[in-house]
Amino acid sequence: MSQAAASPTLTIVIPVYNAEQSIGRLVDALVAQPPLPGTDVVLVNDGSRDGSHRECLACCDRHPGRVTYLRLARNFGEHGAVMAGLCQAGGDYVVVMDDDFQNPPHEAARLVETAVAGGFDVVYGAFREKCHGTLRNWGSAFNDRVATWLLGKPRHLYLSSFKCLSRFLVERIIAYAGPSPYVDGLILRVTDNIAQIDVEHCPRRAGRSGYTLWKLIRLWLTMFVNFSVAPLRLSAVLGLGVSAFGLLMAGWSLLEKLLGLDVPTGWTTLYVTVVIFAGIQLVMLGLLGEYVGRGLLEANRAPQFVVREVHGGGRPPAREPRRW
C-alpha cells in the first residue's frame, strides 16, 4: 500500500450562521491549502437570515466533490449544527471550526498533526489571547467552571469550539440521540485521551457573534440538566440545610417559652424567612420541571436537527442526516 493511500483523511465541519461575508473566503482558503491531502469540507447552515445559503451553494459549485452543504430547516443552535455535520463527516479525523476566520485555517493542520502523532481522541485549541466580546468571554469563563464541577473536566483544559476529533470519538458522539446535545459533554463522557495546544485567535473578519445571553443560558441549562444530576443532589443538600435551620429555630422558640422570655414578635424576620424559603422552593420546583420537561422531549423524540436540503458531496456520510 502506498504512503498516500495510508495517510489519514480529514473532514472539516463548519456550522454557519449569518456568515455570508466570510464563509466563501474561508472555504476557498481551506481548499487551497488543506491541512491534509485528503480533506473535504461540510458546511451546516443553521437557519441563517442573510445570504449564507447563496454563498454555501456557490462554494459547492466552485469546489465540486470537496464541499458538502447541509441546510437545516431552522436554527437548532451551534451544537445541533455540529451534530449534523458530524453525522455527515466521513474522514478519519474531523476538525470543527467557526465560520468567521477567528480560527485561522493554518491552525487546523496543527490540531490534526497533534492528534495523529499522539493518537489522541480529541485535541482542543486553547486560544493564546481571546478576541470574543465581553459577554461571550464571561459566558465561557462561567461555562468552564461549571463544566469542571459538573462534568469532571480537568481544570487546565479549555473547552474550545475549535477542536479535532478522531473517527473513534465521532462514531460514539453521533450515537447520542437526545434532543439537546452538548458536544463537549459527550466528549468527556466517552474519553479522557485528550490533548490541548495553544492556537491563535483572530478578531472577526465581518458580522457579529450569534451568541446572545439567552443562547448562553440555554447552553448552561443543557449542561446542568442533560449531563449531570449534581443540581438534584445540591437541591437535596439545600433542603436538608433548610430543614435543619427550621428545627433550630423551633428549638430556640421552645426554649424562649420554657424560660419565660418576653421577646417581641419579629415580623420583619418572619417575612424575610418566608420569602427566602418560598424562593428556594420555587427554584427547586423549576429545576425538577426542567428535568421532567427534557425527559418528555426525549420521550417524544424531539430532533437534534432537521436537514432541509443537501448539496454537493464528498465522502459518504457516517450517518444519514435526519429529514422529517
N, C-alpha and C positions, 0 to 999 in steps of 0.2 A: 504494500500500500504506500502511495506517495505521501510526502510530508504535507502537501497542500490538502490532500483528501483527509488526512488525520487531524488537521487543525480544527479547533472548535468553531462553531458558528455562533452568531450573535444577533439578537433581536433587540432593537431599541423601542421602548414603549413611551409614547408622549401623550399624556392627557391634554387636550386642547380646550381652552375656554377663553373666548374673546381675544384671539391671538392672530387676527388677520394681518397685522403689520410685522409679525416676526416669524410665523411658523414656516412660511415658504423659504426664507433665507436660512433658517435652522436646518431644515431637511436638506437643502442644497449643500450646506456645509458638511453634514454628516455623510451624504452620499459621495461627495468629492474626496473627503479624507476619512474613510470609515475606520473605526477602531480595530476591526478585524476584516480580513479579506471577504469573508462570508457574512456580511452584515445586511440586514433588512430593517425597515422602519415600520412601526404600527402607530398610526395616528387615531386617537379616540376623541371625537368631538362631543363634549359633554354639555350639549344644549347651548352652544354659543349663540349670542344675539347679534353678532356682527357678521362680517363676511368670511369667517373662518371656513365655512363649508365650501365656498368657492375656492379658497386658497388650497384646501386639502385635496380637492378634486384636481386642481392644477398640478399639485405635487405628484399625484398618481400618473397623470399624463406625461410629466417630464421624466419620471423615473419608473417606467413600467417594469413589473417584476421585482422591484426593490421596495415599493411602498404599498402598504395596505391601509385602507381608511375605513374606520367604523364610525357611523353616525348614530348616536344614541337618540332615543325617542324624546327624552327630556333631560334636564340636569339632575344627575344622580350623585354628584359630589365627586371629589378627587379620587377617593378610594374605590368607589364604584367604577369609575372610568378606568382606573388602574387594573381592577379585576377583569374588566372586559378586555383590556389589552393583553393581560397575562394569558387569558383563555385563547387568544388569537396567536400569541407568540410561539414560534416553533424552534427557536435557536437553542443551542446548548447552554448559553448564558443569556440573561435578559437584563438590560440596563433600563431603569426608569428615570426619566429626567423631565424637567419643566419645559414649557413651550416658549420661554421669554428670553433665552440666552443668559439667564442667571447661572445656569450650569454650563460652562464652556464645553463645546464638543470635544476638545482635545483631552479634557479630564476624564471623559468616559473610557478612553483607552487605558488610563492608569488604573481605574477601577477593575477593568477586565483583566489586566495583567496581574494585579494582586490576587484576584480570585483564582485565576488559573495556576499561578505559581504556588500559592499556598494551599490550594484545594479547599478554599472556604466556601460555605454555603451562601454567604452574603457578605458584601463589602460595602460599608456606608462611607459616603463622602462627608467629612466634617469640615465645615467652612472656616477658613482662617479668619476671615472678617465678614460678618453677615451684612448684607445690603437690603434686608427686608425693612418694611415700615415698622413703626413703633408698636402698633397693635399686634402685628404678626410676631415680632420678637418677644413681646410679653407672653403671647399665647404659646410660643414654642418653649419658653422657659418654664411656664406652668405645666405644659404637657410633659416636659422632660422629668420634672419632679414627680408628677403623678404616675407616670409610667414606671419610674424607679420603685415607687411604693406598691402599685397595684400589680404590675406585670413582672416584677423581679428583674428589671433591666439593670445591667451593670452601670454604676454611677458615671464611669468615664465615657460611656457610649452615647453618642448623639444620634437620635433617630431622624436622619435626614431623608427628604423625599428623593434625593439623588443617590441611587444605590445600584449594585449589580447582584443579581440572583442566579444561583445555579439551577440547572434543569431539575435536579432532585427537589429543591425547595419550591420551585414554581409548581410542580405537579401536586405537592401537598397543599399549597396555598389555594389553588383553584378547586380543590376537593371540598372546600368550605362552601356551604350552600345557604348560610344565614343571610337575612335581608340587610344587615348593616355591617359590612366588612370594615375592618381596621387592619390594613396590611401589616403594619409593624407588630401589632399584637399577634397576628397569625405567625409571623416570623419567629417571635420569641417563644411561641408555643411549641414550635417544631424543632428548633435547633439552638445550640449555643456555640456553634462553629462559625463565629462572627469576627470580622476584622473591620478596621476603620483606618482611613488615610485622610490626611489634610488635602483639601482641594480649594481652588479659587472660587469665590462667589462674586458675581458681577452685578452691577445695577441693571434694572430692567431696561431693555432697549426701547420699548414702547408700551403703552397701555398702563393698566393699574392692576393691582392684585385682586383676584377673585375672592379672597378670604374676607368675610365680614365677621363681626362679633357673633352673630347668630350661628354662622357656619362653624366657628371655633367652639361654641357651646355645644353644638350637635356632635362634634368630634369628641369632645370630652365626655359627653354622656355615653357615646358608643363605647369608649374605653372603660368608663365606670361600670356600665351595666352588662355589656356583652362579653367582657373578657375577665371579669373578676367578681367574686362575691364579697370582697372586702367591705363595700359600703353596707351590706346587710349585717356583717359582723360588727361593724362600727355602730350601727343603729342599735344592735343588741347590747353592746357595752354602754352606749349612751343611755339606753333605757334602764339598765341596772344602776347606773350612776344617779339618774334622776330619782329612781325608787329609793335608793339609799339616802338621798338628800331628803326625800319626803318622810322617811322613817325617822331621820334625825330631827326634823322639825316637829314631828308628832311627839317624840320623846321629850323634846325641850318644852313643848306646850304642857304636857302632862306634869313635868317637873315643876313648872310655874304654878299649876293648880295645887299640887300637893304642898308646896311651900307657902302658898297663900300670897304670892307676889302680885302686887297691883300694877300690872303692866298695861299701858294704854294700847288700844286697838290700833294696829298698824295697817291702815287702809292702803297706803302707798305701797308698802311691802307686799301686801296680798295681791294688789293689782298687777304689779310688776311680775310677781311669781307666776300668776295665772297666764299672763301674756307670753312669758318665756316658755312655759310648759306647753301651751297651746301651739306656739310656733314650732317647737320641736316635734310635736305630734303631727302637724301638717307636713313638715318636711319628710318625716319618716313615711307617712301615707303616700306622699308624692313619689318617693323613691320606690316603694313597693308597687305603686301603679305603673311606674316606668318599667320595672321588671315584667309585670304581668302584660303590659301592652306590647312589649317587644316579643314576649313569648307568643302572643296572639298573632303578631305579624309573621313570625316564623312558622306557626302552625298553618296560617293561610298562604304560605309560600310566596310572600311578597318578594319581588325580584331584586337582586343586587343592581341590575341594569337591564335595559331592553334595547336591542340593536334594531334600528330602523332600516339602515342601508349598509351594505358592504361594497367597497370599490377597490379596484386594483387587486393586488395579491402577490405574495411571495411564497413562503413555505406554507404547507397545510397547517391549520390551527391545531394547537394542543387539545383544545376542547371547543366544539362548535358553539359560538355565542348564541345566547338565547334570543329568540324572537317570539313575540306574542301577537 
